[in-house]
């Protein structure tokens, strides 16, 4: 008789079982063939997947085993054990033409410029100060200067490279990393003659020493932006994807009579104030 001497530990009750030499009926808190193991219940180890929380739904038992639990799933997962990754892009969370990529329990929107934000719901379109004076003259440098720089819509001078300058450029140092989403350019008139830049390239730098020419995703050649067609009208070009840099350099490629330009940079602080997507600028 296996139960003549109680082989059950921790106060367990030994009974003769059918098909087994003996069975231990364990008190609360213990389990195992001889009640020698601490009872952990169905939530230990956690049967729920993807960081879900296991909760007991009752204290009903079958012998010394819990029979009821439920998995509380994290956002983006479902299933009895939260084993299924929900397609978070199914609800089309990306606004304003953003492309959604489903992640494990999340999603990411690839936003077209100038949109930013989790759902591409904001626009990075602040005028950065060439026109308004927020950018000081000391922040502007150039390969050469024929006459001084003034902002968009001013009636007189603009930046113009010297006639002998074969590789002209003008650069703005924002003094901190910024997100640039576009540029607005304009030519100028000199003694009644229209001067403007027909095409240009853009380079950027984080430190003022190493520069990267702007290229769109997957492109092997530098992007050439279409500039102005006269000295008076403005031309807006968007950077898609945006440029994140401290220094931005405009490099004329084709000029009309002279490389002359007025310009305004468009963008925002990396973690700063954004415009609501309903604002009208750059629509």
N, C-alpha and C positions, 0 to 999 in steps of 0.2 A: 504494500500500500504506500504509494508515493506521498500521500498526505498524512501518513502516520506521524512523520516529522514534517512540520510545515516548512516547505521549501520556498514559500513566497516571502519576499522581503518587504520591509516598510509597512507592515500591518496588513499585507494582502491575505486573502482567504483562499485556501487551497481546496479544490473540489475535484473529484474524479470525473473526467470528461469522456464523452463518447468519441472513440477514434483517437484519443490522445491519453497518455498516462495520467496527466493532471492538467488542470487549468487554474491559473491564479486570477482571482477577481481583485483588481487593484483599487486602493482608495484614491480619492481625488488627488491629482498632482503627480501620480506615478503611472508608469506603463512598462511594457516589456514582458517577456514570458514569465519572469519571476518578480515583477514589479520593482526591478532594480534600476529602471531608467526614469529620469524626470520627464514628466509629460509636457510636451510643447504645443500640442494641438496642430491643426492643419495649416496654421499660418507660419509655422517655423519648421523647416525652411519655407520661405514665402513661395507659394505656388503661382503667384501673379507675376506677369511679365512686364517689362518696360516701366519699372519703378512704380507700379501700381501698389496700392495699399490693400492688404488683406484684413478684412474685418469679420469677426464672428457675428452671425445673425441670430444666434440663440445658444442655449446651453443643453439642448437635447443631445443625448448620447446613444450610441449603440455599443453597449458594453462600456469600454473606457475610451472610445473614439468619438471626437466631435463629428457631427454629421452635417453642419450647416456653416458656410462661410461665403463671403462675396468679395470680389475684387473691385476696388474703386479705381477706375482707370484714369490716367493722366490725359489731358487734352490731346487729341489726335490719335487715340487708340480705342479699340472696342474689342468685344469678344468676352467669353466667360472668364478667361484668364488674361484679358487685355493683350492678347497676342497679335491682334490685327492692327496694322498701321492704316489709319483712315486717310484717304486721299484729301488732304487739306486744300487742294486746288480745285476740288469739285464745285465749291461754292463761288469760284471766281473772285477771290479776295483782292486781286490786284486791279487798281483803277488806272485810268488814263493811258491805256495801252501797255501796261506792265505785263511781263511774262512771268507766270507762276511756276516755281519748281517745288515739288513736294519733298519734304524732309521727314525724318523720323519724328512724328509727333509735332510737326511744325511745317512752315512753308517759307519760301523766300521769293520776293518779287524783284525781278530785274526791271528797273524803271528806265524808261526813255528820258533823256535829258529834256527839260530841266527838272523833272519830277524826282522827288526823294520821299523817304518815309517808309514805314513798314508796308503800307498798302499803296505806295506811290500817290498818296493823297496830298502831298505838299509840293510847293515849287520853290526851287532855289534860284530866285531871279532878282535879287537886290542889285541895284546899280552901285558899283563898288567905289566910285568917287573920282573918276577922271573928270567928269563934268562938274560935279558938285563941290570939288575941292577937298574931298576926304583923303585923296591920295596927294601927298605933298610933292613938290618939285624934286626934293632930295631922293624920293623913291623911284624917280624916272631916270633911266640912263639910255644911251644910244651909241651906235657905232660912230655916228657923226651927226652934226646938227647944222642945217643951213639957216633956219630961223625957229623961233621958240614954239612951244607947245601950248595950245589952248584946247578947251573942251569941245564937245559936239555942239553944233548950232551957233558957235561963235562966228562972227562975220569976218574976222581977220585971220591972223596966223594960225598955223598948225605945225606939227613936226614935219620936217622935210630933211632927208639926208643930203649930205654934201654931194656936189656933182661928181666928184672924183671917187666917191665911195662905191666900190663894185659889189660889196656884200653888206648891204645896209640891214640894220635891225634896231628895234626899239624895245626896251624891257621895263617892266614894272616889278618892283619888289614890294610885296604886300606885308612884309615884316613878320609874317606868321603863315602857317599852312592854311590855305583856303580851298574851297570847292568852286572851280570856274565852270560855268555851264554855257557860256556864250560870249560873244563879242559883237559890238555894234561899231561899224566903221563909217567914215565920211571923208570925202576929199576936201579940197579947198581951192580958192581962186587966187592966183598971184598975178597982179597987174593985168587983170582981165582974162588970164589964161587958165583954163581948168587943169588941175593936177590931182591925180588920185591913184590909188593902188588897185589894179585890176585883179590880182591874185596874190595870195600870200600863204606862208606856212606858219605853224606855231610850234614853239619849243617850250619846255617847262623844266623847272629844277626845284629840288627841295633845299639845296645848300648854296646855289649860286656858282657851283663849280662843275657839276655833272649835269648835262642837259639831255632831255629825251624829246625827240621829234614826235609830234602828235600823229598817231595812226589809229584808224578805227580797228575794231576787233578783227583779227585774222588777216589784216592788210600788211603786205610786205613793204609797200612804198609809203613815203611820207604823204600825209593828207594835204592836198592843195585846196584852199578855200577860195571860193569866188568872191571877189571884192566888189568895188564900186564901178558904176558905169558913167558917173558924172561927178562933178565936184560938190553937189548940193544934197542929193538924196542920201539917206542912210541905208546901210545894208546890215542885216542881222544874220550871224552864223551861230549855230548851236554846237556845243561840244557834246557828242553822244558816242561814247561815254564821257562823263565830266572829267575835267583835269583836277587832280589834287596836287597842289604845289604851293610854294612860296613865291617863286619867280615865274613870270610868264613873258615870253619873248615873241614878238611879231616879226616875221622875216619876209619882206616883200619879194615877190617872184616876178611879176609883170607890173610895170608902172606906166602911167600915161604922162609923158613929158618929164615928170620928176616923181620920186617916191615920197608923196605927201599924204598925210593922214591925220585926221582927228578920230578919236575912238573912245568908247566906254566899255569897261569890262562888266560882265554879268555873272553873279554867283552868290555865295553866302559863306558864313562861317561853317566850319565842319560840324559843329554841334550847336549852332546858333539859331537865330530866328528865321523861319521860313514864311513865305507867302502862302495863303490858302490857294488851293488849286483853282478856285473860281475867279481869281484876279485876272484882269484882261491883258496885262503886259505880255508880249511875245505870243499872243494867241495867233 
